[in-house]
Each structure stands twice: as C-alpha cells, then as structure tokens.
Amino acid sequence: PPLTEERRKELVKVVRRIDEEYKVSIRNIRRDVNDFLKSLKKDGEISEDDFHEPQDQVQKITNEYIQLADQACQEKEKEILEF
C-alpha cells in the first residue's frame, strides 16, 4: 500500500536522525585525528607548522563529508515526500 503522509514524515525524522549520527561520527574522527596530532606535537615529533597544516586539511575534509551527508539527507527527504 502507498505510504500515508504521516508515515512519510516519520521516515523523514528517521533519515534526519541517521544524518545527525553520521555527522557526529565524522566529527569524532576529526577529534581523534586532532588529538593524535596534538600528541605528536607534545612529544616533539612534529613542529608547529607541521601541526597546523594537517589540522586544516582534516577540517576541510570534515566539512566536505558533512556537506555530502546533508545533500544525501535532503535528496532522501525529497524522495520520501514525493507523492
């Protein structure tokens, strides 16, 4: 049977929750990498300059994947809400 409007809205909520969980996991990976870089800097294995460049790259990658997750979420919401 076709989905009711109420069921479609419930599915959109599920999609948004999954999207948020995905973004949290991306941010956790960023935090882990940054912590690793901080430990290398603290131990003197990398310099200040070598610390900031990878950190900036990690942030760019994080932003890119969060944007991809948002796009996928919007596309899925649109697909679910189509009648």
PyMOL CGO cylinders between C-alpha atoms (Angstrom):
from pymol import cmd
from pymol.cgo import CYLINDER

trace = [
    CYLINDER, 0.00, 0.00, 0.00, 1.15, 3.57, -0.57, 0.3, 1, 1, 1, 1, 1, 1,
    CYLINDER, 1.15, 3.57, -0.57, 2.66, 5.44, 2.36, 0.3, 1, 1, 1, 1, 1, 1,
    CYLINDER, 2.66, 5.44, 2.36, 0.49, 7.88, 4.24, 0.3, 1, 1, 1, 1, 1, 1,
    CYLINDER, 0.49, 7.88, 4.24, 1.65, 11.45, 4.78, 0.3, 1, 1, 1, 1, 1, 1,
    CYLINDER, 1.65, 11.45, 4.78, 2.09, 10.74, 8.48, 0.3, 1, 1, 1, 1, 1, 1,
    CYLINDER, 2.09, 10.74, 8.48, 4.31, 7.72, 7.78, 0.3, 1, 1, 1, 1, 1, 1,
    CYLINDER, 4.31, 7.72, 7.78, 6.35, 9.76, 5.30, 0.3, 1, 1, 1, 1, 1, 1,
    CYLINDER, 6.35, 9.76, 5.30, 7.00, 12.40, 7.96, 0.3, 1, 1, 1, 1, 1, 1,
    CYLINDER, 7.00, 12.40, 7.96, 8.09, 9.69, 10.39, 0.3, 1, 1, 1, 1, 1, 1,
    CYLINDER, 8.09, 9.69, 10.39, 10.52, 8.35, 7.80, 0.3, 1, 1, 1, 1, 1, 1,
    CYLINDER, 10.52, 8.35, 7.80, 11.93, 11.84, 7.26, 0.3, 1, 1, 1, 1, 1, 1,
    CYLINDER, 11.93, 11.84, 7.26, 12.59, 12.07, 11.01, 0.3, 1, 1, 1, 1, 1, 1,
    CYLINDER, 12.59, 12.07, 11.01, 14.43, 8.76, 10.86, 0.3, 1, 1, 1, 1, 1, 1,
    CYLINDER, 14.43, 8.76, 10.86, 16.53, 9.99, 7.93, 0.3, 1, 1, 1, 1, 1, 1,
    CYLINDER, 16.53, 9.99, 7.93, 17.42, 13.18, 9.81, 0.3, 1, 1, 1, 1, 1, 1,
    CYLINDER, 17.42, 13.18, 9.81, 18.41, 11.17, 12.90, 0.3, 1, 1, 1, 1, 1, 1,
    CYLINDER, 18.41, 11.17, 12.90, 20.65, 8.93, 10.81, 0.3, 1, 1, 1, 1, 1, 1,
    CYLINDER, 20.65, 8.93, 10.81, 22.17, 12.01, 9.15, 0.3, 1, 1, 1, 1, 1, 1,
    CYLINDER, 22.17, 12.01, 9.15, 22.95, 13.53, 12.54, 0.3, 1, 1, 1, 1, 1, 1,
    CYLINDER, 22.95, 13.53, 12.54, 24.53, 10.27, 13.76, 0.3, 1, 1, 1, 1, 1, 1,
    CYLINDER, 24.53, 10.27, 13.76, 26.67, 10.20, 10.62, 0.3, 1, 1, 1, 1, 1, 1,
    CYLINDER, 26.67, 10.20, 10.62, 27.84, 13.78, 11.19, 0.3, 1, 1, 1, 1, 1, 1,
    CYLINDER, 27.84, 13.78, 11.19, 28.66, 13.02, 14.83, 0.3, 1, 1, 1, 1, 1, 1,
    CYLINDER, 28.66, 13.02, 14.83, 30.80, 10.06, 13.75, 0.3, 1, 1, 1, 1, 1, 1,
    CYLINDER, 30.80, 10.06, 13.75, 32.62, 12.30, 11.24, 0.3, 1, 1, 1, 1, 1, 1,
    CYLINDER, 32.62, 12.30, 11.24, 33.31, 14.85, 13.98, 0.3, 1, 1, 1, 1, 1, 1,
    CYLINDER, 33.31, 14.85, 13.98, 34.55, 12.08, 16.30, 0.3, 1, 1, 1, 1, 1, 1,
    CYLINDER, 34.55, 12.08, 16.30, 37.05, 11.00, 13.66, 0.3, 1, 1, 1, 1, 1, 1,
    CYLINDER, 37.05, 11.00, 13.66, 38.20, 14.62, 13.32, 0.3, 1, 1, 1, 1, 1, 1,
    CYLINDER, 38.20, 14.62, 13.32, 38.63, 14.85, 17.10, 0.3, 1, 1, 1, 1, 1, 1,
    CYLINDER, 38.63, 14.85, 17.10, 40.67, 11.63, 17.16, 0.3, 1, 1, 1, 1, 1, 1,
    CYLINDER, 40.67, 11.63, 17.16, 42.97, 12.85, 14.40, 0.3, 1, 1, 1, 1, 1, 1,
    CYLINDER, 42.97, 12.85, 14.40, 43.42, 16.23, 16.09, 0.3, 1, 1, 1, 1, 1, 1,
    CYLINDER, 43.42, 16.23, 16.09, 44.21, 14.51, 19.40, 0.3, 1, 1, 1, 1, 1, 1,
    CYLINDER, 44.21, 14.51, 19.40, 46.80, 12.37, 17.61, 0.3, 1, 1, 1, 1, 1, 1,
    CYLINDER, 46.80, 12.37, 17.61, 48.37, 15.47, 16.05, 0.3, 1, 1, 1, 1, 1, 1,
    CYLINDER, 48.37, 15.47, 16.05, 48.44, 17.19, 19.45, 0.3, 1, 1, 1, 1, 1, 1,
    CYLINDER, 48.44, 17.19, 19.45, 50.21, 14.20, 20.98, 0.3, 1, 1, 1, 1, 1, 1,
    CYLINDER, 50.21, 14.20, 20.98, 52.81, 14.27, 18.18, 0.3, 1, 1, 1, 1, 1, 1,
    CYLINDER, 52.81, 14.27, 18.18, 53.36, 17.98, 18.75, 0.3, 1, 1, 1, 1, 1, 1,
    CYLINDER, 53.36, 17.98, 18.75, 53.62, 17.50, 22.51, 0.3, 1, 1, 1, 1, 1, 1,
    CYLINDER, 53.62, 17.50, 22.51, 56.18, 14.72, 22.08, 0.3, 1, 1, 1, 1, 1, 1,
    CYLINDER, 56.18, 14.72, 22.08, 58.20, 16.96, 19.76, 0.3, 1, 1, 1, 1, 1, 1,
    CYLINDER, 58.20, 16.96, 19.76, 57.80, 14.68, 16.75, 0.3, 1, 1, 1, 1, 1, 1,
    CYLINDER, 57.80, 14.68, 16.75, 56.32, 17.46, 14.60, 0.3, 1, 1, 1, 1, 1, 1,
    CYLINDER, 56.32, 17.46, 14.60, 56.82, 21.22, 14.55, 0.3, 1, 1, 1, 1, 1, 1,
    CYLINDER, 56.82, 21.22, 14.55, 54.20, 23.92, 14.98, 0.3, 1, 1, 1, 1, 1, 1,
    CYLINDER, 54.20, 23.92, 14.98, 53.94, 24.40, 11.20, 0.3, 1, 1, 1, 1, 1, 1,
    CYLINDER, 53.94, 24.40, 11.20, 53.62, 20.65, 10.63, 0.3, 1, 1, 1, 1, 1, 1,
    CYLINDER, 53.62, 20.65, 10.63, 50.85, 20.63, 13.22, 0.3, 1, 1, 1, 1, 1, 1,
    CYLINDER, 50.85, 20.63, 13.22, 48.59, 23.26, 11.64, 0.3, 1, 1, 1, 1, 1, 1,
    CYLINDER, 48.59, 23.26, 11.64, 48.67, 22.15, 8.00, 0.3, 1, 1, 1, 1, 1, 1,
    CYLINDER, 48.67, 22.15, 8.00, 47.25, 18.63, 8.61, 0.3, 1, 1, 1, 1, 1, 1,
    CYLINDER, 47.25, 18.63, 8.61, 44.76, 20.09, 11.06, 0.3, 1, 1, 1, 1, 1, 1,
    CYLINDER, 44.76, 20.09, 11.06, 43.46, 22.44, 8.35, 0.3, 1, 1, 1, 1, 1, 1,
    CYLINDER, 43.46, 22.44, 8.35, 43.28, 19.57, 5.86, 0.3, 1, 1, 1, 1, 1, 1,
    CYLINDER, 43.28, 19.57, 5.86, 41.31, 17.45, 8.33, 0.3, 1, 1, 1, 1, 1, 1,
    CYLINDER, 41.31, 17.45, 8.33, 38.86, 20.33, 8.84, 0.3, 1, 1, 1, 1, 1, 1,
    CYLINDER, 38.86, 20.33, 8.84, 38.40, 20.73, 5.06, 0.3, 1, 1, 1, 1, 1, 1,
    CYLINDER, 38.40, 20.73, 5.06, 37.74, 17.01, 4.66, 0.3, 1, 1, 1, 1, 1, 1,
    CYLINDER, 37.74, 17.01, 4.66, 35.33, 17.08, 7.62, 0.3, 1, 1, 1, 1, 1, 1,
    CYLINDER, 35.33, 17.08, 7.62, 33.40, 19.97, 6.10, 0.3, 1, 1, 1, 1, 1, 1,
    CYLINDER, 33.40, 19.97, 6.10, 33.27, 18.21, 2.73, 0.3, 1, 1, 1, 1, 1, 1,
    CYLINDER, 33.27, 18.21, 2.73, 31.84, 14.99, 4.16, 0.3, 1, 1, 1, 1, 1, 1,
    CYLINDER, 31.84, 14.99, 4.16, 29.33, 16.80, 6.37, 0.3, 1, 1, 1, 1, 1, 1,
    CYLINDER, 29.33, 16.80, 6.37, 28.14, 18.68, 3.29, 0.3, 1, 1, 1, 1, 1, 1,
    CYLINDER, 28.14, 18.68, 3.29, 27.82, 15.38, 1.39, 0.3, 1, 1, 1, 1, 1, 1,
    CYLINDER, 27.82, 15.38, 1.39, 25.80, 13.91, 4.27, 0.3, 1, 1, 1, 1, 1, 1,
    CYLINDER, 25.80, 13.91, 4.27, 23.48, 16.94, 4.25, 0.3, 1, 1, 1, 1, 1, 1,
    CYLINDER, 23.48, 16.94, 4.25, 22.99, 16.66, 0.48, 0.3, 1, 1, 1, 1, 1, 1,
    CYLINDER, 22.99, 16.66, 0.48, 22.18, 12.96, 0.73, 0.3, 1, 1, 1, 1, 1, 1,
    CYLINDER, 22.18, 12.96, 0.73, 19.74, 13.66, 3.54, 0.3, 1, 1, 1, 1, 1, 1,
    CYLINDER, 19.74, 13.66, 3.54, 17.96, 16.38, 1.55, 0.3, 1, 1, 1, 1, 1, 1,
    CYLINDER, 17.96, 16.38, 1.55, 17.72, 14.15, -1.51, 0.3, 1, 1, 1, 1, 1, 1,
    CYLINDER, 17.72, 14.15, -1.51, 16.30, 11.28, 0.54, 0.3, 1, 1, 1, 1, 1, 1,
    CYLINDER, 16.30, 11.28, 0.54, 13.78, 13.59, 2.23, 0.3, 1, 1, 1, 1, 1, 1,
    CYLINDER, 13.78, 13.59, 2.23, 12.64, 14.85, -1.14, 0.3, 1, 1, 1, 1, 1, 1,
    CYLINDER, 12.64, 14.85, -1.14, 12.32, 11.27, -2.41, 0.3, 1, 1, 1, 1, 1, 1,
    CYLINDER, 12.32, 11.27, -2.41, 10.29, 10.21, 0.63, 0.3, 1, 1, 1, 1, 1, 1,
    CYLINDER, 10.29, 10.21, 0.63, 7.94, 13.19, 0.49, 0.3, 1, 1, 1, 1, 1, 1,
    CYLINDER, 7.94, 13.19, 0.49, 7.13, 12.79, -3.22, 0.3, 1, 1, 1, 1, 1, 1,
    CYLINDER, 7.13, 12.79, -3.22, 3.60, 11.59, -3.83, 0.3, 1, 1, 1, 1, 1, 1,
]
cmd.load_cgo(trace, "trace")
